[in-house]
Amino acid sequence: MFFGLKFQDKKTLKELRKNQNLTAKELADKLKLDTVEILKIDDQRLKDIPEPLKAKLIPILRGDYMDNMTWL
């Protein structure tokens, strides 16, 4: 599995999103999707989300995008 997300497959997308302090709109902007699409899958577990979308979500939910911020 992915590092840090081994046990988080049982958590819902909403819980993982809140752990990263992201709103549905912010997550949708990062994925270039509509907010409505994020809200539709918000109550699903990470392992139940279809693979193409799951591959886009995992780096954001892990916080990989924070590594590119040079001022921190």
Secondary structure, 3 states (H helix, E strand, C coil): CCCCCCHHHHCEHHHHHHHCCCCHHHHHHHHCCCHHHHHHHCCCEHHHCCHHHHHHHHHHHHCHHHHHCCCC
